[in-house]
């Protein structure tokens, strides 16, 4: 009888240990690391090829081809896709980044794409790798446009209002009149700012697309003043 009681007690102990083991296993499973949240990726959207500024006049003569150099962002880390913003009402000198939002491409690449599309509507756009020259009958030389982005961020003037700000410096380089070498033909800083419909990354991305379109149109009009 004692042996039988011992056997029953042993089975109960094994059952208790089994239940405890199951609880521990479930607890261990619930403690497994969860997959990280992937940031939302934004870009500038599709370019509106039919959009032309109302004040833009068609050039009297065909514009000479233009070399667009690789766009630079000296104020940002190379290759970064972070979406930056500033709190003007708190600390305008601190550049902050959204944690769960990114650009699909670095700002320099997005700007270069838009410049090629916008400027290419009015003149042939080349790269620095293209080894071409103007035709013999065309006395104009092919100029080089260099662009540096100084600002590409969403700026909050208050907790309720923000705008997408783009500021870039464009330099036009070409053969000086009567000279043998290249010279700086012109340089100008362009700025565009567009209010955001919402004070978040989505609103900033939409406003940034409009600011980029605005600033590229400004550059195009400026180039036409040099016959480029």
C-alpha positions in Angstrom: 0.0 0.0 0.0 2.9 2.3 0.9 4.5 1.5 -2.5 1.3 2.4 -4.3 1.0 5.7 -2.5 4.7 6.5 -3.4 3.9 5.8 -7.1 0.9 8.1 -7.1 2.9 10.8 -5.4 5.7 10.5 -8.0 3.2 10.8 -10.8 1.8 13.9 -9.3 5.2 15.4 -8.9 6.1 14.7 -12.5 2.9 16.3 -13.6 3.6 19.4 -11.5 7.1 19.7 -13.0 5.7 19.2 -16.5 3.2 22.0 -16.0 5.9 24.3 -14.6 8.1 23.5 -17.5 5.3 24.4 -19.9 4.8 27.8 -18.2 8.5 28.5 -18.4 8.6 27.6 -22.0 5.7 29.9 -22.8 7.3 32.7 -20.8 10.5 32.2 -22.8 8.6 32.4 -26.1 6.9 35.6 -25.1 10.3 37.1 -24.3 11.6 36.6 -27.8 12.6 39.8 -29.5 10.0 41.2 -31.9 10.7 42.3 -35.4 11.9 45.9 -35.5 9.4 48.4 -36.9 10.4 49.3 -40.5 10.5 53.1 -41.1 8.1 54.5 -43.7 9.9 55.5 -46.9 9.0 58.7 -48.8 10.1 60.2 -52.0 9.2 63.3 -54.1 6.4 61.5 -56.0 6.0 61.5 -59.8 7.3 64.6 -61.6 4.6 66.6 -63.3 6.2 66.9 -66.8 3.3 69.2 -67.9 3.8 71.7 -65.2 5.4 74.9 -66.5 5.6 78.2 -64.6 3.2 80.7 -66.0 5.9 83.4 -66.1 8.3 81.1 -68.0 8.8 82.3 -71.6 10.1 80.0 -74.3 13.7 80.8 -75.3 14.1 82.5 -78.6 16.8 80.1 -79.7 17.5 76.5 -78.8 19.4 76.3 -75.6 22.9 74.7 -75.6 23.4 71.4 -73.8 24.3 71.6 -70.1 26.3 69.3 -67.9 24.8 68.8 -64.5 27.4 67.7 -62.0 26.6 65.4 -59.2 24.7 67.3 -56.5 26.5 67.8 -53.2 25.1 68.1 -49.7 28.1 69.5 -47.7 25.9 70.1 -44.6 24.6 66.5 -44.4 26.3 63.1 -43.8 27.1 61.4 -47.1 24.4 59.0 -48.3 22.0 59.7 -45.4 18.3 59.1 -46.0 17.2 60.6 -42.7 14.2 63.0 -42.8 15.4 66.0 -40.8 13.4 68.7 -39.1 14.1 71.8 -36.9 12.2 73.3 -34.0 12.6 77.0 -34.6 10.6 77.8 -31.5 12.9 75.7 -29.3 16.4 75.3 -30.7 16.8 76.1 -34.4 20.4 75.1 -34.5 19.7 71.5 -33.7 19.0 69.2 -36.7 16.7 66.4 -35.6 15.6 63.3 -37.5 12.3 61.4 -37.6 12.7 58.0 -36.0 10.2 56.1 -38.1 10.4 57.8 -41.4 13.2 57.9 -44.1 13.7 59.2 -47.6 13.8 56.5 -50.3 17.0 58.1 -51.6 19.5 60.6 -50.2 18.4 64.2 -50.7 21.2 64.8 -53.2 20.1 62.1 -55.5 16.4 63.1 -55.3 17.4 66.7 -56.1 19.6 65.6 -59.0 16.8 63.5 -60.5 14.3 66.5 -60.3 16.9 68.9 -61.8 17.5 66.6 -64.7 13.8 66.2 -65.4 13.0 69.9 -65.0 16.0 71.3 -66.8 15.8 68.6 -69.5 12.4 70.0 -70.6 14.2 73.0 -72.1 17.7 71.9 -73.0 19.7 68.6 -73.3 21.2 67.6 -69.9 24.5 65.7 -69.8 26.6 64.1 -67.1 30.2 64.7 -66.4 31.0 61.4 -68.0 29.6 62.4 -71.3 32.5 63.4 -73.6 30.7 65.7 -76.0 31.2 69.2 -77.4 29.0 71.7 -79.2 28.7 71.5 -82.9 31.2 73.5 -85.1 28.5 75.9 -86.2 27.5 76.6 -82.6 30.0 79.0 -81.1 28.6 78.5 -77.6 30.4 76.2 -75.2 28.8 73.6 -73.0 28.5 74.9 -69.5 28.6 73.0 -66.2 26.1 73.4 -63.4 27.2 72.6 -59.9 24.6 72.5 -57.1 25.2 72.3 -53.4 22.2 71.8 -51.0 22.5 73.9 -47.9 19.1 73.1 -46.3 16.7 70.3 -46.9 14.4 70.0 -43.8 11.0 70.5 -42.3 11.1 73.7 -40.1 8.6 74.0 -37.3 7.9 77.7 -36.4 5.6 76.4 -33.7 4.1 73.1 -32.5 1.2 73.7 -34.9 2.9 75.1 -38.1 5.8 73.8 -40.2 7.2 74.3 -43.7 9.5 72.4 -46.0 12.6 74.5 -46.7 15.0 73.9 -49.5 18.1 76.1 -50.0 20.8 75.4 -52.6 23.7 77.2 -54.2 24.0 76.9 -58.0 27.2 77.7 -59.8 27.4 78.0 -63.6 30.9 77.3 -65.0 31.8 77.8 -68.7 34.4 79.1 -71.1 35.0 82.8 -70.5 34.6 85.1 -73.5 38.0 85.3 -75.2 39.6 83.1 -72.6 41.3 79.7 -72.9 40.0 78.2 -69.6 36.8 77.8 -67.7 35.4 80.6 -65.5 32.6 81.1 -63.1 29.9 82.7 -65.1 27.4 83.1 -62.3 26.5 81.9 -58.9 23.3 82.3 -56.9 21.5 81.0 -53.8 17.9 79.8 -54.3 15.4 79.2 -51.6 11.9 77.7 -51.6 9.6 77.0 -48.7 6.1 75.4 -48.7 3.7 75.1 -45.7 3.0 71.5 -44.6 -0.6 70.3 -44.5 0.2 68.2 -41.5 2.9 68.5 -38.9 4.4 65.1 -39.4 6.7 63.3 -41.8 4.0 62.7 -44.3 3.1 66.4 -44.4 6.7 67.3 -44.6 7.4 65.0 -47.5 4.4 66.4 -49.5 5.6 70.0 -48.9 9.2 69.1 -49.7 8.1 67.8 -53.2 6.5 71.2 -53.9 9.5 73.1 -52.6 11.9 71.1 -54.8 9.7 71.7 -57.8 9.7 75.4 -57.0 13.5 75.7 -56.6 14.3 73.7 -59.7 12.0 76.1 -61.7 13.9 79.0 -60.3 17.2 77.5 -61.4 15.9 76.9 -64.9 14.8 80.6 -65.3 18.2 81.7 -64.0 20.0 79.6 -66.5 18.0 81.0 -69.3 19.3 84.5 -68.4 22.8 83.1 -69.4 21.4 81.6 -72.6 21.9 78.1 -71.0 
